[in-house]
Amino acid sequence: MRIFVVCDSPYLFTGLARVNRHVIKGLRDSGHEVILGAWGWDQLAYPLGKNSQWMYEDNENGYQYVAFPLSKDPKKLLIQTYEILKSIPCDVLLTIGDYWNFAGFELLKSKLDYGYKWISYYTIESSPINEDFLESFNYMDEIMAPSLFGKKVVEDSTGLKCHHVPYGIDHDTFYPLSDEEREAERTKRELTGKIRFINVCKNQNRKNIPAFLEALKIANKKDNRIVGYLHTNIDKKVQSQVNVRNIIKRLGIEDIISVPNKKISLDIGCSDADLRIEYGCSDALVLSSVAEGFGFPLLEAQACGIPAIASDCSSMSELCFEKGLLAKCMKYYGSMEQEVGIVDVEDLAEKMCKISSFEVRKEKMSEFFKGFLWNKTNARIENVISSMSDEVAIPVEEV
């Protein structure tokens, strides 16, 4: 089967990029012909190339790929997307990502003489689905969500069936340090006698980094052994990011928080091996996000043998094994009229202080996170593909 995957670039250092790499590999391993598409802002990974052509061969990675042009003019973007889809006939269009990832495809599907099956692997972070996007779901032949939270939001908002297809984790990459490794790495970081909390996230407003930093300050006043490590891109580049250095200075916590020595961005990140060490020499992960469509750091940290503390909202509630470490949240409606959770910073700090006396059930925790495997993810996707009916969701009209 020929499958056109439209996604974020798999060469970036983001959670969705990780998803894309594993899903694409799984489809190819199942014998499908995969064509890869990415949006125009990924030009570092997908240069538009000579003669403004759309189709390219990536011989090094073995992919054919297409660069979707990005235009501020919706009509122009729709026309360009139409030309791309017409030039690449396929059996299945698989879109992976958030709302923006399927913008325009419903219009194309209803108006073009191109009867593709459309599967949306949809990362949903908050509820309900904004009314502006509801119509799009009627054009999808199958809908998948990586969390039970997302599945419920889709089904409650649209009345349509949504498959629960959780993401996986690479257990050969993320696993506990030995006692000797942990001691050596902690000594190197001057963590002897300290209780270290790690936060791994992309610097954006949704991650609510200031709440983590404020909770760290409160927890440290109660127990001066408590310190933090913030694994993110530190400097503010766009409006949706936080100037982390300013907040650290304002809170006066320079002595109890550390940040990466190397620059981290969407295009530059540390290796998984280095990230495993940072998890392994910490005592717990803290994720203070207002919403998460999945939350890879939660599983990665637990796979590395440390418990996860998170906001008790969205998908985070189902990805933390130790439910007693979920911090209370206050609900409010965000910019897209969707309900998100604002973590109770005092309660978050209490959960952090609790870690020193918390008995981590590592064997049970290991059983929990081993339920998230990429081969299971890919098997479920393959089952969705193979069980699709012959009928296209929306009758396709000729132009």
KOLLUM-950935 format. One record per residue (C-alpha): residue number from 0; x negated, y, z. Coordinates in nm, 4 decimals, m for minus. Example, Ala and Ser with C-alpha at 12.3 -4.5 7.8 and 13.67 -1.06 7.14 Angstrom:
dovo num 0 X m1.2300 Y m0.4500 Z 0.7800
dovo num 1 X m1.3670 Y m0.1060 Z 0.7140
***
This chain:
dovo num 0 X 0.0000 Y 0.0000 Z 0.0000
dovo num 1 X m0.1206 Y 0.3512 Z m0.0785
dovo num 2 X m0.0991 Y 0.5801 Z 0.2245
dovo num 3 X m0.1642 Y 0.9528 Z 0.2203
dovo num 4 X m0.2656 Y 1.0624 Z 0.5721
dovo num 5 X m0.2293 Y 1.4357 Z 0.6364
dovo num 6 X m0.3952 Y 1.5356 Z 0.9605
dovo num 7 X m0.6391 Y 1.7511 Z 1.1485
dovo num 8 X m0.9986 Y 1.6835 Z 1.0483
dovo num 9 X m1.1322 Y 1.3559 Z 1.1950
dovo num 10 X m1.4765 Y 1.5161 Z 1.2103
dovo num 11 X m1.3830 Y 1.7707 Z 1.4784
dovo num 12 X m1.4355 Y 1.7262 Z 1.8541
dovo num 13 X m1.0700 Y 1.7131 Z 1.9573
dovo num 14 X m0.8331 Y 1.4475 Z 2.0841
dovo num 15 X m0.6337 Y 1.4432 Z 1.7612
dovo num 16 X m0.9545 Y 1.4060 Z 1.5616
dovo num 17 X m1.0260 Y 1.0935 Z 1.7664
dovo num 18 X m0.6750 Y 0.9669 Z 1.6886
dovo num 19 X m0.7221 Y 1.0298 Z 1.3187
dovo num 20 X m1.0513 Y 0.8393 Z 1.3036
dovo num 21 X m0.9065 Y 0.5306 Z 1.4692
dovo num 22 X m0.5740 Y 0.5332 Z 1.2827
dovo num 23 X m0.7426 Y 0.5766 Z 0.9440
dovo num 24 X m0.9827 Y 0.2916 Z 1.0216
dovo num 25 X m0.6940 Y 0.0718 Z 1.1341
dovo num 26 X m0.5006 Y 0.1342 Z 0.8137
dovo num 27 X m0.8040 Y 0.0551 Z 0.6000
dovo num 28 X m0.8819 Y m0.2569 Z 0.8015
dovo num 29 X m0.5236 Y m0.3697 Z 0.7313
dovo num 30 X m0.5951 Y m0.3488 Z 0.3594
dovo num 31 X m0.4212 Y m0.0218 Z 0.2760
dovo num 32 X m0.5633 Y 0.2310 Z 0.0336
dovo num 33 X m0.5976 Y 0.5475 Z 0.2395
dovo num 34 X m0.6227 Y 0.8987 Z 0.1004
dovo num 35 X m0.7102 Y 1.1602 Z 0.3570
dovo num 36 X m0.5767 Y 1.5147 Z 0.3672
dovo num 37 X m0.6658 Y 1.8002 Z 0.5985
dovo num 38 X m0.5595 Y 2.1618 Z 0.6271
dovo num 39 X m0.7598 Y 2.4500 Z 0.4853
dovo num 40 X m0.8917 Y 2.5706 Z 0.8198
dovo num 41 X m1.1014 Y 2.2529 Z 0.8369
dovo num 42 X m1.3301 Y 2.3711 Z 0.5597
dovo num 43 X m1.6394 Y 2.2775 Z 0.7590
dovo num 44 X m1.5341 Y 1.9180 Z 0.7145
dovo num 45 X m1.3413 Y 1.9620 Z 0.3919
dovo num 46 X m1.4991 Y 2.2308 Z 0.1686
dovo num 47 X m1.2754 Y 2.3366 Z m0.1176
dovo num 48 X m1.5644 Y 2.2649 Z m0.3526
dovo num 49 X m1.6249 Y 2.3389 Z m0.7188
dovo num 50 X m1.3594 Y 2.4667 Z m0.9570
dovo num 51 X m1.1037 Y 2.4872 Z m0.6740
dovo num 52 X m1.0271 Y 2.1177 Z m0.7160
dovo num 53 X m0.8294 Y 1.9420 Z m0.4484
dovo num 54 X m0.9523 Y 1.5830 Z m0.4758
dovo num 55 X m1.2989 Y 1.4840 Z m0.3547
dovo num 56 X m1.5028 Y 1.1761 Z m0.2865
dovo num 57 X m1.6804 Y 1.1493 Z 0.0476
dovo num 58 X m1.9263 Y 0.8762 Z m0.0388
dovo num 59 X m2.1041 Y 0.8885 Z 0.2965
dovo num 60 X m1.7880 Y 0.8058 Z 0.4924
dovo num 61 X m1.6116 Y 0.6152 Z 0.2172
dovo num 62 X m1.3082 Y 0.8440 Z 0.1939
dovo num 63 X m1.1179 Y 1.0119 Z m0.0809
dovo num 64 X m0.9811 Y 1.3326 Z 0.0605
dovo num 65 X m0.7872 Y 1.6401 Z m0.0321
dovo num 66 X m0.8202 Y 1.9859 Z 0.1185
dovo num 67 X m0.4822 Y 2.1503 Z 0.1781
dovo num 68 X m0.5093 Y 2.5220 Z 0.1030
dovo num 69 X m0.4014 Y 2.7524 Z 0.3822
dovo num 70 X m0.2033 Y 3.0573 Z 0.2780
dovo num 71 X m0.0252 Y 3.3229 Z 0.4846
dovo num 72 X 0.2358 Y 3.3365 Z 0.2092
dovo num 73 X 0.4865 Y 3.0537 Z 0.2800
dovo num 74 X 0.6020 Y 3.0373 Z m0.0828
dovo num 75 X 0.2457 Y 3.0122 Z m0.2116
dovo num 76 X 0.1633 Y 2.7432 Z 0.0451
dovo num 77 X 0.4705 Y 2.5436 Z m0.0569
dovo num 78 X 0.3788 Y 2.5630 Z m0.4264
dovo num 79 X 0.0204 Y 2.4564 Z m0.3554
dovo num 80 X 0.1359 Y 2.1676 Z m0.1371
dovo num 81 X 0.3791 Y 2.0629 Z m0.4101
dovo num 82 X 0.0958 Y 2.0490 Z m0.6657
dovo num 83 X m0.1143 Y 1.8373 Z m0.4310
dovo num 84 X 0.1622 Y 1.5877 Z m0.3559
dovo num 85 X 0.2569 Y 1.5587 Z m0.7221
dovo num 86 X m0.1029 Y 1.4811 Z m0.8125
dovo num 87 X m0.1333 Y 1.2072 Z m0.5483
dovo num 88 X 0.1545 Y 0.9597 Z m0.5773
dovo num 89 X 0.1655 Y 0.7285 Z m0.2780
dovo num 90 X 0.3924 Y 0.4814 Z m0.1039
dovo num 91 X 0.3767 Y 0.6461 Z 0.2390
dovo num 92 X 0.2992 Y 0.9951 Z 0.3647
dovo num 93 X 0.1754 Y 0.9745 Z 0.7246
dovo num 94 X 0.1503 Y 1.3063 Z 0.9081
dovo num 95 X m0.0378 Y 1.3078 Z 1.2380
dovo num 96 X m0.0152 Y 1.6048 Z 1.4712
dovo num 97 X 0.2144 Y 1.8731 Z 1.6052
dovo num 98 X 0.4942 Y 2.0795 Z 1.4458
dovo num 99 X 0.2603 Y 2.2672 Z 1.2144
dovo num 100 X 0.1483 Y 1.9401 Z 1.0585
dovo num 101 X 0.4743 Y 1.8710 Z 0.8791
dovo num 102 X 0.5690 Y 2.2262 Z 0.7834
dovo num 103 X 0.7208 Y 2.2292 Z 0.4357
dovo num 104 X 0.7274 Y 1.8552 Z 0.3721
dovo num 105 X 1.1031 Y 1.8339 Z 0.4314
dovo num 106 X 1.1619 Y 2.0977 Z 0.1622
dovo num 107 X 0.9375 Y 1.9149 Z m0.0794
dovo num 108 X 1.1006 Y 1.5820 Z m0.0103
dovo num 109 X 1.4507 Y 1.7106 Z m0.0739
dovo num 110 X 1.3698 Y 1.8996 Z m0.3925
dovo num 111 X 1.0922 Y 1.7091 Z m0.5710
dovo num 112 X 1.1065 Y 1.4073 Z m0.7970
dovo num 113 X 0.8672 Y 1.2399 Z m0.5551
dovo num 114 X 1.0338 Y 0.9779 Z m0.3374
dovo num 115 X 0.7664 Y 0.9074 Z m0.0758
dovo num 116 X 0.8402 Y 0.7477 Z 0.2610
dovo num 117 X 0.7482 Y 0.9863 Z 0.5388
dovo num 118 X 0.6238 Y 0.8644 Z 0.8758
dovo num 119 X 0.5566 Y 1.1311 Z 1.1374
dovo num 120 X 0.3205 Y 1.0443 Z 1.4243
dovo num 121 X 0.4293 Y 1.3307 Z 1.6390
dovo num 122 X 0.2472 Y 1.4640 Z 1.9448
dovo num 123 X 0.5123 Y 1.6350 Z 2.1567
dovo num 124 X 0.4104 Y 1.8334 Z 2.4634
dovo num 125 X 0.7300 Y 1.9927 Z 2.5919
dovo num 126 X 1.1069 Y 1.9843 Z 2.5648
dovo num 127 X 1.3465 Y 2.0355 Z 2.4020
dovo num 128 X 1.2437 Y 2.0442 Z 2.0370
dovo num 129 X 1.2727 Y 2.3998 Z 1.9079
dovo num 130 X 1.5799 Y 2.4473 Z 1.6891
dovo num 131 X 1.3645 Y 2.5841 Z 1.4055
dovo num 132 X 1.2127 Y 2.2368 Z 1.3594
dovo num 133 X 1.5121 Y 2.0107 Z 1.4196
dovo num 134 X 1.6163 Y 1.9831 Z 1.0538
dovo num 135 X 1.2749 Y 1.8471 Z 0.9557
dovo num 136 X 1.3317 Y 1.5251 Z 1.1502
dovo num 137 X 1.6214 Y 1.4248 Z 0.9242
dovo num 138 X 1.3776 Y 1.3946 Z 0.6341
dovo num 139 X 1.1447 Y 1.1558 Z 0.8155
dovo num 140 X 1.1853 Y 0.7853 Z 0.7430
dovo num 141 X 1.0208 Y 0.6868 Z 1.0705
dovo num 142 X 0.9157 Y 0.8847 Z 1.3791
dovo num 143 X 0.6434 Y 0.7776 Z 1.6230
dovo num 144 X 0.5326 Y 0.9414 Z 1.9495
dovo num 145 X 0.2318 Y 0.8468 Z 2.1650
dovo num 146 X 0.4126 Y 0.8920 Z 2.4989
dovo num 147 X 0.7397 Y 0.7788 Z 2.6530
dovo num 148 X 0.7959 Y 1.1446 Z 2.7366
dovo num 149 X 0.7666 Y 1.2374 Z 2.3670
dovo num 150 X 0.9916 Y 0.9502 Z 2.2604
dovo num 151 X 1.2642 Y 1.0671 Z 2.4995
dovo num 152 X 1.2356 Y 1.4313 Z 2.3885
dovo num 153 X 1.2671 Y 1.3344 Z 2.0211
dovo num 154 X 1.5618 Y 1.1039 Z 2.0791
dovo num 155 X 1.7429 Y 1.3440 Z 2.3140
dovo num 156 X 1.6891 Y 1.6415 Z 2.0796
dovo num 157 X 1.7600 Y 1.4747 Z 1.7449
dovo num 158 X 1.9645 Y 1.1619 Z 1.8150
dovo num 159 X 1.7180 Y 0.9700 Z 1.5968
dovo num 160 X 1.5167 Y 0.6612 Z 1.6850
dovo num 161 X 1.1543 Y 0.7238 Z 1.7826
dovo num 162 X 0.8911 Y 0.4493 Z 1.8185
dovo num 163 X 0.6637 Y 0.4570 Z 2.1227
dovo num 164 X 0.3117 Y 0.4094 Z 1.9841
dovo num 165 X 0.0600 Y 0.5077 Z 2.2550
dovo num 166 X m0.2897 Y 0.6078 Z 2.1565
dovo num 167 X m0.5758 Y 0.3795 Z 2.2466
dovo num 168 X m0.9110 Y 0.4215 Z 2.4115
dovo num 169 X m1.2476 Y 0.2799 Z 2.3127
dovo num 170 X m1.3433 Y 0.0602 Z 2.6076
dovo num 171 X m1.6874 Y m0.0035 Z 2.4613
dovo num 172 X m1.7517 Y 0.3713 Z 2.4898
dovo num 173 X m1.5848 Y 0.4626 Z 2.8193
dovo num 174 X m1.6652 Y 0.2326 Z 3.1110
dovo num 175 X m1.8052 Y 0.2788 Z 3.4637
dovo num 176 X m2.1681 Y 0.3605 Z 3.5369
dovo num 177 X m2.3552 Y 0.1067 Z 3.7431
dovo num 178 X m2.4209 Y 0.2066 Z 4.1049
dovo num 179 X m2.7853 Y 0.2729 Z 4.0138
dovo num 180 X m2.6925 Y 0.4872 Z 3.7118
dovo num 181 X m2.4391 Y 0.6855 Z 3.9109
dovo num 182 X m2.6841 Y 0.7572 Z 4.1912
dovo num 183 X m2.9558 Y 0.8623 Z 3.9460
dovo num 184 X m2.7264 Y 1.0937 Z 3.7487
dovo num 185 X m2.5821 Y 1.2490 Z 4.0643
dovo num 186 X m2.9312 Y 1.3073 Z 4.2032
dovo num 187 X m3.0309 Y 1.4744 Z 3.8774
dovo num 188 X m2.7344 Y 1.7125 Z 3.9130
dovo num 189 X m2.7994 Y 1.7751 Z 4.2850
dovo num 190 X m2.4691 Y 1.6149 Z 4.3810
dovo num 191 X m2.5903 Y 1.4137 Z 4.6797
dovo num 192 X m2.3379 Y 1.4637 Z 4.9588
dovo num 193 X m2.1035 Y 1.6508 Z 4.7231
dovo num 194 X m1.7527 Y 1.5693 Z 4.5963
dovo num 195 X m1.7413 Y 1.6621 Z 4.2301
dovo num 196 X m1.4283 Y 1.7260 Z 4.0226
dovo num 197 X m1.4513 Y 1.7321 Z 3.6437
dovo num 198 X m1.2090 Y 1.9042 Z 3.4077
dovo num 199 X m1.2397 Y 1.8089 Z 3.0384
dovo num 200 X m1.0368 Y 2.0198 Z 2.7985
dovo num 201 X m1.0339 Y 2.2486 Z 2.4989
dovo num 202 X m1.0312 Y 2.6154 Z 2.6005
dovo num 203 X m0.6744 Y 2.7217 Z 2.5278
dovo num 204 X m0.3944 Y 2.8720 Z 2.7348
dovo num 205 X m0.2010 Y 2.5458 Z 2.7595
dovo num 206 X m0.4852 Y 2.3815 Z 2.9506
dovo num 207 X m0.4371 Y 2.6308 Z 3.2372
dovo num 208 X m0.8077 Y 2.6419 Z 3.3261
dovo num 209 X m0.7633 Y 2.9288 Z 3.5768
dovo num 210 X m0.5429 Y 2.7029 Z 3.7940
dovo num 211 X m0.8209 Y 2.4453 Z 3.8160
dovo num 212 X m1.0746 Y 2.7122 Z 3.9132
dovo num 213 X m0.8440 Y 2.8650 Z 4.1743
dovo num 214 X m0.7630 Y 2.5220 Z 4.3231
dovo num 215 X m1.1356 Y 2.4466 Z 4.3353
dovo num 216 X m1.1949 Y 2.7629 Z 4.5382
dovo num 217 X m0.9148 Y 2.6768 Z 4.7830
dovo num 218 X m1.0335 Y 2.3158 Z 4.8200
dovo num 219 X m1.3944 Y 2.4217 Z 4.8752
dovo num 220 X m1.2900 Y 2.6511 Z 5.1616
dovo num 221 X m1.1319 Y 2.3491 Z 5.3308
dovo num 222 X m1.4211 Y 2.1143 Z 5.2488
dovo num 223 X m1.7483 Y 2.2751 Z 5.1410
dovo num 224 X m1.8669 Y 1.9498 Z 4.9859
dovo num 225 X m1.6252 Y 2.0069 Z 4.6977
dovo num 226 X m1.7723 Y 2.1339 Z 4.3683
dovo num 227 X m1.6550 Y 2.1361 Z 4.0071
dovo num 228 X m1.7704 Y 2.0824 Z 3.6513
dovo num 229 X m1.5740 Y 2.2381 Z 3.3632
dovo num 230 X m1.6400 Y 2.0650 Z 3.0329
dovo num 231 X m1.5061 Y 2.3093 Z 2.7742
dovo num 232 X m1.6023 Y 2.5791 Z 2.5253
dovo num 233 X m1.6714 Y 2.8635 Z 2.7667
dovo num 234 X m1.6654 Y 3.1850 Z 2.5667
dovo num 235 X m1.3401 Y 3.3367 Z 2.4470
dovo num 236 X m1.3224 Y 3.3485 Z 2.0671
dovo num 237 X m0.9509 Y 3.3950 Z 1.9985
dovo num 238 X m0.6519 Y 3.5324 Z 2.1876
dovo num 239 X m0.5258 Y 3.1869 Z 2.2906
dovo num 240 X m0.8474 Y 3.1169 Z 2.4840
dovo num 241 X m0.9620 Y 3.2143 Z 2.8320
dovo num 242 X m1.2819 Y 3.4016 Z 2.9176
dovo num 243 X m1.3932 Y 3.1394 Z 3.1672
dovo num 244 X m1.7067 Y 3.3274 Z 3.2755
dovo num 245 X m1.4997 Y 3.6302 Z 3.3793
dovo num 246 X m1.2596 Y 3.4214 Z 3.5864
dovo num 247 X m1.5423 Y 3.2338 Z 3.7602
dovo num 248 X m1.7028 Y 3.5672 Z 3.8474
dovo num 249 X m1.3750 Y 3.7204 Z 3.9627
dovo num 250 X m1.3072 Y 3.4237 Z 4.1936
dovo num 251 X m1.6635 Y 3.4358 Z 4.3245
dovo num 252 X m1.7206 Y 3.0625 Z 4.2698
dovo num 253 X m2.0428 Y 3.0741 Z 4.0687
dovo num 254 X m2.2157 Y 2.8525 Z 4.3271
dovo num 255 X m1.9597 Y 2.5709 Z 4.3189
dovo num 256 X m1.8776 Y 2.5356 Z 3.9474
dovo num 257 X m2.1047 Y 2.4259 Z 3.6631
dovo num 258 X m2.0477 Y 2.4330 Z 3.2888
dovo num 259 X m2.2193 Y 2.2584 Z 2.9949
dovo num 260 X m2.5756 Y 2.3656 Z 2.9189
dovo num 261 X m2.5121 Y 2.3201 Z 2.5479
dovo num 262 X m2.2615 Y 2.5081 Z 2.3355
dovo num 263 X m1.9333 Y 2.3226 Z 2.2865
dovo num 264 X m1.6718 Y 2.4124 Z 2.0258
dovo num 265 X m1.4311 Y 2.2453 Z 1.7847
dovo num 266 X m1.7269 Y 2.1712 Z 1.5597
dovo num 267 X m2.0013 Y 2.1139 Z 1.8170
dovo num 268 X m1.9501 Y 1.8729 Z 2.1045
dovo num 269 X m2.1415 Y 1.6385 Z 2.3280
dovo num 270 X m2.1583 Y 1.2704 Z 2.2436
dovo num 271 X m1.9173 Y 1.0219 Z 2.3962
dovo num 272 X m2.2141 Y 0.8653 Z 2.5751
dovo num 273 X m2.2950 Y 1.1981 Z 2.7445
dovo num 274 X m1.9292 Y 1.2538 Z 2.8323
dovo num 275 X m1.9141 Y 0.9065 Z 2.9907
dovo num 276 X m2.2030 Y 1.0046 Z 3.2185
dovo num 277 X m2.0276 Y 1.3260 Z 3.3209
dovo num 278 X m1.7153 Y 1.1284 Z 3.4084
dovo num 279 X m1.9171 Y 0.8581 Z 3.5839
dovo num 280 X m2.1075 Y 1.0878 Z 3.8181
dovo num 281 X m1.7891 Y 1.2731 Z 3.9182
dovo num 282 X m1.5432 Y 1.1695 Z 4.1883
dovo num 283 X m1.2197 Y 1.2535 Z 4.0085
dovo num 284 X m1.0805 Y 1.4242 Z 3.6987
dovo num 285 X m0.8509 Y 1.7253 Z 3.7370
dovo num 286 X m0.6176 Y 1.8254 Z 3.4541
dovo num 287 X m0.4084 Y 2.1312 Z 3.5378
dovo num 288 X m0.2374 Y 2.1694 Z 3.1974
dovo num 289 X 0.1137 Y 2.3081 Z 3.1646
dovo num 290 X 0.1895 Y 2.0339 Z 2.9089
dovo num 291 X 0.0140 Y 1.7491 Z 2.7289
dovo num 292 X 0.1243 Y 1.5429 Z 2.4316
dovo num 293 X m0.0997 Y 1.2654 Z 2.5599
dovo num 294 X m0.4145 Y 1.3612 Z 2.7488
dovo num 295 X m0.7158 Y 1.1503 Z 2.6527
dovo num 296 X m0.9340 Y 1.2684 Z 2.9453
dovo num 297 X m0.6901 Y 1.1040 Z 3.1869
dovo num 298 X m0.7530 Y 0.7603 Z 3.0362
dovo num 299 X m1.1216 Y 0.8200 Z 2.9660
dovo num 300 X m1.1860 Y 0.9166 Z 3.3289
dovo num 301 X m0.9978 Y 0.6168 Z 3.4655
dovo num 302 X m1.1825 Y 0.3897 Z 3.2228
dovo num 303 X m1.5045 Y 0.5295 Z 3.3703
dovo num 304 X m1.3890 Y 0.4296 Z 3.7178
dovo num 305 X m1.2690 Y 0.7612 Z 3.8641
dovo num 306 X m0.9081 Y 0.8554 Z 3.9467
dovo num 307 X m0.7157 Y 1.1300 Z 3.7686
dovo num 308 X m0.5383 Y 1.4248 Z 3.9309
dovo num 309 X m0.2934 Y 1.6018 Z 3.7011
dovo num 310 X 0.0121 Y 1.8222 Z 3.6796
dovo num 311 X 0.3268 Y 1.6146 Z 3.7285
dovo num 312 X 0.4846 Y 1.7057 Z 3.3953
dovo num 313 X 0.5086 Y 1.5991 Z 3.0289
dovo num 314 X 0.3100 Y 1.2856 Z 2.9366
dovo num 315 X 0.0571 Y 1.3322 Z 3.2172
dovo num 316 X 0.2911 Y 1.1732 Z 3.4698
dovo num 317 X 0.2827 Y 0.8395 Z 3.2853
dovo num 318 X m0.0923 Y 0.8348 Z 3.2144
dovo num 319 X m0.2126 Y 0.8628 Z 3.5743
dovo num 320 X m0.2265 Y 0.5294 Z 3.7538
dovo num 321 X m0.2324 Y 0.6821 Z 4.1031
dovo num 322 X 0.1039 Y 0.8610 Z 4.1158
dovo num 323 X 0.0179 Y 0.9992 Z 4.4585
dovo num 324 X m0.2397 Y 1.2249 Z 4.2912
dovo num 325 X 0.0129 Y 1.4059 Z 4.0699
dovo num 326 X 0.0457 Y 1.7702 Z 4.1714
dovo num 327 X 0.3832 Y 1.9402 Z 4.2040
dovo num 328 X 0.4924 Y 2.1700 Z 3.9229
dovo num 329 X 0.7277 Y 2.4623 Z 3.8861
dovo num 330 X 0.9251 Y 2.4552 Z 3.5622
dovo num 331 X 0.9604 Y 2.7461 Z 3.3288
dovo num 332 X 1.0376 Y 2.8109 Z 2.9624
dovo num 333 X 0.7436 Y 2.9031 Z 2.7434
dovo num 334 X 0.7046 Y 3.1100 Z 2.4277
dovo num 335 X 0.8901 Y 2.8593 Z 2.2055
dovo num 336 X 1.1807 Y 2.8274 Z 2.4530
dovo num 337 X 1.0453 Y 2.4928 Z 2.5687
dovo num 338 X 1.0185 Y 2.3724 Z 2.9250
dovo num 339 X 0.6647 Y 2.3374 Z 3.0588
dovo num 340 X 0.5189 Y 2.2938 Z 3.4059
dovo num 341 X 0.3147 Y 2.5430 Z 3.6061
dovo num 342 X 0.1139 Y 2.3495 Z 3.8622
dovo num 343 X 0.1412 Y 2.4380 Z 4.2305
dovo num 344 X m0.2212 Y 2.5429 Z 4.2901
dovo num 345 X m0.2019 Y 2.4868 Z 4.6662
dovo num 346 X m0.0720 Y 2.1325 Z 4.6116
dovo num 347 X m0.3396 Y 2.0719 Z 4.3490
dovo num 348 X m0.6044 Y 2.1773 Z 4.6009
dovo num 349 X m0.4507 Y 1.9423 Z 4.8589
dovo num 350 X m0.4749 Y 1.6527 Z 4.6150
dovo num 351 X m0.8422 Y 1.7395 Z 4.5598
dovo num 352 X m0.9101 Y 1.7448 Z 4.9341
dovo num 353 X m0.7380 Y 1.4055 Z 4.9596
dovo num 354 X m0.9935 Y 1.2342 Z 4.7337
dovo num 355 X m1.2618 Y 1.1888 Z 5.0021
dovo num 356 X m1.0286 Y 0.9612 Z 5.2003
dovo num 357 X m0.8392 Y 0.8189 Z 4.9032
dovo num 358 X m0.8794 Y 0.4474 Z 4.8414
dovo num 359 X m0.9213 Y 0.4067 Z 4.4667
dovo num 360 X m0.7704 Y 0.0763 Z 4.3548
dovo num 361 X m1.0235 Y 0.0216 Z 4.0790
dovo num 362 X m0.9132 Y m0.3291 Z 3.9837
dovo num 363 X m0.5501 Y m0.2251 Z 3.9462
dovo num 364 X m0.6540 Y 0.0965 Z 3.7705
dovo num 365 X m0.8593 Y m0.1104 Z 3.5256
dovo num 366 X m0.5553 Y m0.3249 Z 3.4436
dovo num 367 X m0.3552 Y m0.0073 Z 3.3821
dovo num 368 X m0.5860 Y 0.1656 Z 3.1347
dovo num 369 X m0.6648 Y m0.1576 Z 2.9498
dovo num 370 X m0.3071 Y m0.1418 Z 2.8274
dovo num 371 X m0.4218 Y 0.1377 Z 2.5955
dovo num 372 X m0.6200 Y m0.0221 Z 2.3131
dovo num 373 X m0.6655 Y 0.0978 Z 1.9558
dovo num 374 X m0.5978 Y m0.2457 Z 1.8107
dovo num 375 X m0.2567 Y m0.2362 Z 1.9838
dovo num 376 X m0.1946 Y 0.1138 Z 1.8484
dovo num 377 X m0.2793 Y 0.0116 Z 1.4948
dovo num 378 X m0.0739 Y m0.3084 Z 1.5195
dovo num 379 X 0.2313 Y m0.1030 Z 1.6197
dovo num 380 X 0.1765 Y 0.1404 Z 1.3319
dovo num 381 X 0.1463 Y m0.1520 Z 1.0911
dovo num 382 X 0.4710 Y m0.2951 Z 1.2278
dovo num 383 X 0.6486 Y 0.0366 Z 1.1673
dovo num 384 X 0.5168 Y 0.0482 Z 0.8107
dovo num 385 X 0.6097 Y m0.3106 Z 0.7302
dovo num 386 X 0.9606 Y m0.2835 Z 0.8775
dovo num 387 X 1.0663 Y 0.0293 Z 0.6865
dovo num 388 X 1.3760 Y m0.0106 Z 0.4711
dovo num 389 X 1.3590 Y 0.0367 Z 0.0946
dovo num 390 X 1.5883 Y 0.3387 Z 0.1058
dovo num 391 X 1.4297 Y 0.6837 Z 0.1293
dovo num 392 X 1.5744 Y 0.8905 Z 0.4156
dovo num 393 X 1.6923 Y 1.1770 Z 0.1929
dovo num 394 X 1.7998 Y 1.1275 Z m0.1704
dovo num 395 X 1.5341 Y 1.2904 Z m0.3833
dovo num 396 X 1.6554 Y 1.5419 Z m0.6364
dovo num 397 X 1.4662 Y 1.6151 Z m0.9555
dovo num 398 X 1.3313 Y 1.9682 Z m0.9889
***
